[in-house]
Structure formats: C-alpha cells, structure tokens
Amino acid sequence: RRYVDEKYSDLPFLPLVELDFSIKTIQIRNHIVKVQLWRTQYSWNWIKSQRITHPGMYSKAHGFMFVYDVTDEDTLSALDKWHKDAQQATAFKYAHTMLVGTKADSINIGNTQKSQVSYETALQFANRLNIKHCIQTSAKTAANVNKAFETLINAIYEETVNLMHRKRKPFYG
C-alpha cells in the first residue's frame, strides 16, 4: 500500500487471505501509464500448508514481485512455492520479475532484530530462479519502495514500447 497510497500502518496482519487491487497512474517519459497492481497476502500458517493461488490469476501478468521478510529466512524459502505456481501461468516466461526484501529498516535497529537474509543470499536465490531484479525495501521508512516499483514498471514499459516499434503483437494479448 505504501507505493499506491503513500501510507504505512503498524497494525498487525489480520486476514487469512487477502486479494487487493489498486490502480496508479504514472508518467513515463511523455506517456501517461495506468498501472494495475494485484496484491495477494496470506497468513504465514496458511502459506506453509497450502498451494498459494490458482495459476489462472497470473495468466496475463506482465510482472511479478516476489516478496520476503529480511528478518525471517523461512519467508524467502517459501517463495519457491510462489515462483513455481507463477511459472504455471501462460505468460510467465515473458513476465518481468523482482525479488523484494521487506523490513529493511529492521536491519539497523540495535540488537532487537537482525537480518536473517543477507542481500547476497537473496541475490543468489534470485539468480537460481532467474529473477532479474533484487532489492531490499522498507514500507515503514519508504526506503526503495518507489524504486522497486519504478524498476519493474519501467522494464515492462520498455519491452512493450520495443514490441510496438517492431510491430509485433505484445505477449499479453
């Protein structure tokens, strides 16, 4: 929600499963671009025991952000399941991908919390899954949040423009 609404909340996570849809209008070069963002959110106990989501939800996605908590190594490992589900989608092989570590602000808070997932470990994970971008963010401080979205959106935009210039039909339909 930080990217779309520029808001942050410390309220605890409550829903078992949440699907959220947002639209943000941005400008890239001289073009106005309307970005659709679909966010899924699951409780950790549910993630460990279930298949994440129906692959049909991903069928026309242009990009994926695989998000983990830098203070919890298990959340990075769980992304294998997300990635596998996303790969079953028709358009996945053409989609842009990014690995996003959250709670980066927790790394520098004395001894109360320490990163269990180093950036190097995350980068190795991303390379293993052929995820093209890797970044650590903080919704609390807003560090790198816009940069993460802008990187992914710009990559999608550039590919779409290049496809249009080559007069090919874009991969998404």
N, C-alpha and C positions, 0 to 999 in steps of 0.2 A: 504494500500500500504506500510505502514511502515514495516510490517513483511517481505514481499517478496522483496521489492526494497530498504529497509532501507532508505526511503526518506519521507519527510514531506513537505506539502505545506499549506500555509495560504490562498491560493486562495479560493474565495467563491465558494460554491456549485452551479453549473450551470444546469446540465441536469435534466429533469423532471423524467426520468427513466434511470438507467444505470445498465447494467449487465457486470461484468468484470470477466475474467477467468485468473488465474495465476497458474503456477506450480513452486514449490520449492522443490529442492532435499536436503534432510537432512539425518543425520546419527543417528540411534537409536541403541544403543548397538553396535553390529558389522554389522548391516544391513544398506544398503542404501535404503532410502524410498523416493519415489516420491509422493509428496502431491499435490492434485488438490484443488484449492481454488476458489469457486464461490462466488462473492460478488455482492449483489444487493444494489442499492442505489436509493432512491426516494426522491422527494421534499416533504416537510412536508405537504403542502396543498393537495397534491395528496394522501398521506398516510391517511389523515383524512377522505377522501371521497371514497376510493376505496378498493376493495379486493386486497391484496398485490400482489400475484403472483399465477400462475397456480400451483396447488399442484403437478403436474407431474414433475416439476423441482426438487422436493425434493425426488423423488422415490428411488434413490439409495444413498442418502446422508448418510455418516457414522457419521457425527457430525454437530451440529448447534451452531452458536454463535448468540445469540440474543443481539443486541447492542442498548444501550440507551445513552443519553447525561446526565451526572450528574447534569448539570445546568438547566435542563428542565424536570420537573416531567411528563409532557404530553408524552414525548418520551418513558418513562417507561410504562405508561398506554397503549400506542399504541401497545406494544409488545404482548398484549393479542391476537390481531388480527393476528400477525405474527405466534404466537405459535399455534393458532387454525388452521391456514392454513397448517402449517408444520405437525400437527397431522394427517391431512387427507392423508398424504403420507404413502405408504405401509410400508416402513422400519422405520418410525419414532419411533415406540415403542422400537426399538433396538438401535437407534442412541444415541450418547453421546451429552449432551447439556451443554451450558455455558451461563451465563448472564454476559455481559461485559459493564461496565460503561466507557464512554469515557470522555475526557476533565478533567481528574482528576487533571491536573495541574492548572485548574481554581479555585479549592477549596482554594488554599493558596495564591491567589493574592489579598492582602489587602481587600478592600470593594467593588471592582469593580464587582466581580461575586462571588456568594456564592453557595455552593451545595444546590440544592433543593431536591436531592435524597441522603439520607444518606446511608451508606453501610448497616446498619441494615434494612432499608426499602427495599433495593434491595434484601437482603438475604431473607426477608420474602416473597417478590414477587417470588423469585426463588423457595423457598420451596413450595409455593402454587401451582406452575406449575410443580413441580417435576424436576426442572432444577438442575443438580448435582453440577455444579461449578459456583462460583460467584467471579468476580474480577473487580477492577477499574484500568483503564489504561490511558495513555496519549500518543497519537501519536506525539505530539509536543516534549515532553521530552524523549520519548521512554520508559517511566516507565511501567513496567509489560506487554508490548506488546508481547515480546518473550515468557514470562512466560505464558500468556494466550493461545497462540497457542501451545506451547510445552505441556501444561497440557492436552489440548483437544486431540492433536495428539498422545501423549503417552497413553492416555486412550483407544483410538481407536486401536492403535498398540497392546497393551497388550491383549485386547479382541480378536483381530484377531489371535495372536500367541496362546492364550489359546484354541481357537476353532480349530486351526490346530493341536495342540497337542492331542486334544480329538478326532481328525479325523472326525470332523463334517464339513459339508459344511457351510462356513460363511453365515451370514444372507443376505448379499448383492449380492449373486448370484453365 
